[in-house]
Amino acid sequence: MRQPIARENIVEAAFRILDEAGLEGITLRKVACSLGIRAPSLYWHFKSKQALIDAMADAMIVDVARTIPAGQPWRQTLLQIAREFRTAFKARRDGARVYAGTFLATENVLRVAEASLAAMIGAGMPARFAATTAMDLVYYTMGFVIEEQSWPGDGSMEALGEVFMALAEERFPHCWQAREVWGEIDFDARFEQGLGLMLDGIALRLPGPA
């Protein structure tokens, strides 16, 4: 008698399809076929494609905020968590898109939230502000990686850049002044700059002398 397929095996099969075909390529039928079973066999674990996507999103962050050094300052903790989120999203094709739109209540999600909240509340921030800020950091990282993973590598941006330069030089002086940014594709530097700006803003909300 065939043993029931394990939930973890289904998720891993879905990840293989994701890496090959992207988010749109995932269907329960394809996942079932890759495992040599029929789609109804998956319904024991996942009632819908969204339920499977939720499980994939949860699995992606299994290593995020797993180890936070004791006594680490709040800023370094938030930097660590945001960087680990970015690494987790980038590890899979369309990884950030998989996570976007999922609303989970799992051990992984609460572990990450607890680490973020503990860092900020421990620094004296109100719990409500800490909670919304923790979500904002995830949203920033998720949105950044979606754009990062969408960047075309076929040279099409060069032609678009020529149009940008021509228009900027002719009619948009401030865009022309900042034209060098157009050709830069250092996503690491851009991510760190944006993250630093957010953390600088958070620091202004810390209690203490102005």
N, C-alpha and C positions, 0 to 999 in steps of 0.2 A: 504494500500500500504506500502510495506516495506521501511523504511527509509534507505538512503545510509549509508554505514558503514563509520565511522569517521577515518581519517588518523591515529590519535593517538591510536585508538583501534587496528588497523592493526599492528602498531609497537609494541604494548604491546603483542599482540599474537605472533609475531615473537620472542620476547624476551623469552616468555614461552617455545617455541620450542627450542630456543638456549640453555636455561638452562637444558633442558631435553636431547637433542640430539647433541648438539654442532653445530659448524658453518656448517659442511657438511650436517646436518640434516634439514637445512632450505630450503624450496622450496615454491614458491608461492602457489602451490596446497595444501601443508600441512597447510600453514597459512590460506588459504581460508576455508579448511575443518574444522579447529579448530574454525572458526567463523560461521560455518554453511552456507557458501555462496559458489558460484562457483568462480574459479580462475579469469575468465574474469572480475568479479566485482572489482578486485583489480587494474586492469589496469588503472582505472580512476585516482588513486593516484600514482601507481608505474608501470612503463612500463617494468621493468625488476627486477630480483633478486638483481642486483647491486644497483639499485635505492632504494630498500628497505634496503639493507645493509647500504647505505649512510645515510638514515634516522635514522637507529639504532645507527650508530656511532655518529651522531649529538646529539641524545637524551642522549647518555651516558655521554656527557660532559656538560650537562645543568647546573650542579652545580660547575664546575671548574672555578676558578677565579671570582666567583660571588661576593665575599666580600674581597677586599684588603684594609687593614687598611691604613688610610691616613698617609703619612709620613714614611711608612715602608721602611727600607733599601732594596736596590735592591736584595741583596743576600737572604734575608728572603722572598721576594716576589717570586723569582724563586724557592726557596725551597718549598714554599707553593703550587705553581702551579704544580710542578713536583709530589709532594706527592698527590695532589688532582687528577691528571691524573691517578696515580697508583691506587688510591682507586676506581676511576670510572671504570678502566679496570678490576680490580679484582672483582667488584661487579657482573659481569656476566661471565658465562662460556665462554671461548674463547674471552673474551672481548677485549683484545689487538689485537687479530687476526681480529676481526670485524673492528676495527679502521684502521688497517694496509691496505694500498692500497686505502684508500678513500681520495679524494681530494675535499674538501668542501669549499663553500663560503657562510657561514651562520652567523647569529647573534652570535651563540655560539662560533664558530671558531674565528671570528673577535674580540669578547670580550676578549677571552683568549690571542690572539695575541697582542691586544692593551695593556693589562695589562703587558705582558712581555716586550714589546717594551718601554712602558712608564717608567718601572723600570730601564732598561738599558740605554736608551737615557738620562733619568734624571740624571744618574750617570756619564754622559759624554761620553758614547760609541757612535761611529758612527751608524747611522740608519741601514746601510747595515750589519754591523757586528752584531748588535742587532737582526736583522731579522733572519739571518742564525743561530745564537746561539739559538734563541727561538725554531727553528725547530729541532736543534740538541738535545735539552733537551727532546723534545717530542719523537724523535727517540730513544734516550737512554731509556726512561721510557717504551716505547712501546716494544722495543726488550727485555728489562729485564723481563717484565711481561709475554711476550710470553714464555720465557724460564721457568719462575716461574710457570706458569699454565701448562706447559708441564711436570713438574717433576713427575715421576711415584710414586705412593704411595703403590706399591705392593711388595716392598722389593727387586725388581730386581736390584736396584742400589747397594745393598750389595754384590751381586755376582760380579758385574762389578768392585766394589771397590777392591775386592780381586785380580782380574786380574791386576788392576792398580798398586796395592802395589807390587805385584810380579815383574812386569816389571820395575817399578821405582827402586826397590831395586837392581835389577840385572844390569840394563843398563842405567838408566837415573838419575844421582845423584842429579840434581837440583830439579827434580820432587819429588824425595825421601825426600829431605830436606824440601819441602813444603807439605808433605803428609798429615799433619793434616787437611789441608783445604778441602781435599776430603770428609771427613766425616761431614763437617759442612753444615747445611741446613738453616742457619739463613739468610733468604732472606731479612729481614728488615735491618740487619746490612750491608749486601752486597750492597743493594740499596743505603743506606745512604753514604757508603764509595765511591762508584762510583760517586754519585751525588756531593759529596764534592770535589772530584778530578776535576770534570768539573768546578765547581764554583771557585775553586782555580785558574784554568787556565784562566777563564774569568776575574778574579780579576787582573791578570797580564796585561790585555789589558786596564785597566782603565788609564785615563790620570793622570799625576802627577809625582812626583819624583820616581825614581826606588827604 
